[in-house]
Amino acid sequence: RFRWLREALLCAEELQAFLPAEFQGIGTPVPYRLQRESLSTSVAELIRNTQFPEVVSSALRLHNLMNNRTLIPELVLPAIRDEVRSAAQERPEIREFAWTDVATLISGLNRLRELEMFHPFVETMARPVARRMVEAIKLTIMAKPAEFLANYSILDSWPTAYAAFQEARGDIRSLVRSRLLDAAKRFSASRAEATSPPAASSMNPLVSLVEVMTVASYCGFLDRSDAVVVCDALVPGFVLDGVKTVGTL
């Protein structure tokens, strides 16, 4: 029994080295059949108990071993598919790690897509991956707009996932508008409740709001008409603070 996937793959590569060249790629002689079946079963079990990044780092070795039939694809591929499906469908829950997790996932899946044996199945994960992007945006757009901007283009090299993400643009725009409008109203309400002139620190929420608006506009999630609505909601707070803008004159 193997404790680690890398140990099992090393054993498989050693088995491949002993396999007569005339049998490689066209079938395996009977003496090797039991070793291949046992090793393939062990590799499949280890994959199901291995973190997705390690499976990705072993992808080329797995691909080559299955391609020349040292490992039996019918036994190993289902485990890889389960691991990919689980990673793609897991929802980000912690704001601080949302984009790290999504970027790691997409980078790993793109590496798998480069290998012929994995490409067809990974392509079916395009829509779940797009949903992961949307969930990350929901978690971070107001708190970490710079991270969103830095990761906005990570689906550009995966046309199927990019297309699925584009289908959600309307929902994202509605979400961004709603959250910006709520934040603008809270800002104005906080100024109405204030009993003294604003301190510099009281303007920090406004700075963050402007940053979100800038990023959202750049990425196409905030158009001019929605930006005007958000700015109009800021006007009462500006009036109370004596800030002069076109909207307060």
Residue pairs with C-beta under 8 A, 6 or more apart in sequence:
1 42
2 8
2 11
2 42
2 46
4 46
5 43
5 46
5 47
5 50
5 54
5 55
5 58
6 58
8 39
8 42
8 43
8 46
9 43
9 58
9 61
9 62
9 65
11 39
12 39
12 43
12 65
12 70
12 71
13 61
13 65
13 70
15 32
15 35
15 36
15 39
15 70
16 24
16 65
16 68
16 70
19 28
19 32
19 70
20 29
23 29
24 68
24 69
25 67
25 68
25 69
27 69
28 36
28 69
28 70
36 69
36 70
36 71
36 72
37 72
37 75
39 71
40 71
40 72
40 75
40 76
41 75
43 62
43 71
43 75
43 76
43 79
44 75
44 76
44 78
44 79
45 79
47 55
47 76
47 79
47 80
47 83
48 79
48 82
48 83
50 83
52 83
52 84
52 86
52 87
52 104
52 105
52 108
53 104
53 108
55 62
55 80
55 83
55 108
56 108
56 111
56 112
59 111
59 112
59 115
59 118
60 115
62 71
62 76
62 80
63 115
63 116
63 117
63 118
65 71
66 72
66 73
66 76
66 77
66 117
67 117
73 117
77 117
77 121
80 118
80 121
81 121
84 109
84 112
84 118
84 121
84 122
84 125
85 125
85 128
87 105
87 108
87 109
88 105
88 109
88 125
88 128
88 129
88 132
89 128
90 132
91 132
91 135
92 98
92 101
92 102
92 132
92 135
92 136
92 139
95 139
95 140
95 143
95 144
98 135
98 136
98 139
98 140
99 136
99 140
99 144
99 147
99 148
99 150
99 151
101 136
102 132
102 133
102 136
102 151
102 154
103 151
103 154
105 129
105 132
106 129
106 154
106 155
106 158
106 161
107 154
109 122
109 125
109 129
109 158
110 157
110 158
112 118
112 119
112 122
113 119
113 122
113 123
113 158
123 160
125 161
126 158
126 160
126 161
126 163
126 164
127 161
127 164
129 155
129 158
129 161
129 164
130 155
130 161
130 162
130 164
130 165
130 167
130 168
131 168
133 154
133 155
133 165
134 165
134 168
134 171
134 172
136 148
136 151
137 148
137 172
137 175
138 175
140 147
140 148
141 148
141 175
141 176
141 179
141 212
141 215
141 216
142 179
142 183
142 208
142 212
145 211
145 212
145 214
145 215
145 216
146 211
146 215
148 215
148 219
149 215
149 218
149 219
152 219
155 161
155 162
155 165
156 162
169 220
169 221
172 221
173 221
173 222
173 223
173 226
176 212
176 216
176 221
176 222
176 226
177 222
177 226
177 229
177 230
180 209
180 212
180 213
180 216
180 222
180 226
180 230
181 229
181 230
181 233
183 205
183 209
183 212
184 209
184 230
184 231
184 233
184 234
185 233
186 205
187 205
187 206
187 209
187 234
187 237
188 233
188 234
188 235
188 236
188 237
188 240
189 237
190 202
190 205
190 237
191 198
191 202
191 236
191 237
191 240
191 241
192 236
192 237
192 240
194 202
194 240
197 241
198 241
206 234
209 230
209 234
213 222
213 227
213 230
216 222
217 223
217 227
222 230
231 247
232 247
234 247
235 245
235 247
235 248
238 244
238 245
238 247
238 248
239 248
